[in-house]
Amino acid sequence: MMSKKTAILLVNLGTPDEPTPSAVRAYLREFLSDTRVIEIPKLIWQIILNAFVLTTRPKRVAHAYQSVWTADGSPLLAILKSQANELQAHLSHQGIDTPVYPATTYGNPSIKDTMARLSAEGVERFVILPLYPQYSATSTAAAFDKVAEFAMASRNMPEIHFIKDYHDHPLYIDALVASVRRFWDEHGQADKLLFSFHGIPKPYADKGDPYPEQCRKTAVLVADKLGLTANQWAVSFQSRFGAQEWLKPYTDELLESWGAQGVSVQVASPAFSADCLETLEELAVENRDNFMAAGGKSYAYIPALNTDELHIQMMADILKRYL
């Protein structure tokens, strides 16, 4: 049993407080001002951001959020809170009484505010698990920066343990495999299985971000366990933003190509630990419509792991060594 009062933070990207243009604008301003996310020289980017992006994008993005918003609010945040509750219950069942808290890199509940509140309550030790299976400077390191900012501002900084990635953790792979098999049991197997990962600009990978290699390793491990042949699956990257080249192949372009071939497709999103705007609207609706319009036979989105039992078990397995 640890002598220091310890707290676990489960971290995800974040979400607007409301599905309104003003709330989305505030969220996008914070998110897109992070130099981990946008590496364009800051002065030039701030002009573009304020003159163009924040004057046009919030209304369209707010409309998309409205299409997925639930009675519990943002799907990502609602699922993150449920994941924290399920993980705490799982750990408690194993005799580990460390509390678990949700936190987000952008928006609320922020990493810095959550750590400040818990430190004021006597927490001296944090174990932080960003729910990004594949490491990227644009996501995992951005979360670490928020942790570091809190530590830098602390006179008596806490002990901190930060998990970098889990892209090839056996229970993560098993959870993905089980989710696909469950989907097949209920809906049958399509001609193609697409692993669609969130993209990053190609220059970021060229500079050494290991994200694309970790994405491909995850996909290979899952495809191998599923017994798929090379022509039955593929990896693609979605959600590109701006004119810069991003990781390829692009999800939307690959799906349109497959649609023209008249095949059936099922899409999984291993990089997303919780369903969110990018899965529920972009993957499940927008890309489905484009695929079907191109001539596709059938299209289905396989939900993210969310509060899947193996997913929660994996989190506990990763964290237990620090508790």
Buried (B, 14 or more C-beta within 10 A) or exposed (E): EEEEBBBBBBBBBBBBBBBBBEBBBBBBBBBBBBEBBBBBEEEEBBEBBEEEBBEEBBEEBBEBBEEBBEEEBBBBBBBBBBBBBBBBEBBEEEEBEBBBBBBBBBBBBBBBBBBBEBBEEEBBBBBBBBBBBBBBBBBBBBBBBBBBEBBEEEEEEBEBBBBEBBBBBEBBBBBBBBBBEEBBEEEEBBBBBBBBBBBBBBEBBEEEBBBBEBBBBBBBBBBEBBEBEEEBBBBBBBBBEEEEEBBBBBBBEBBBEBBEEEBBBBBBBBBBBBBBBBBBBBBBBBBBEBBBEBEBBBBBBBBBBBBBEBBBBBBBBBBEEBB
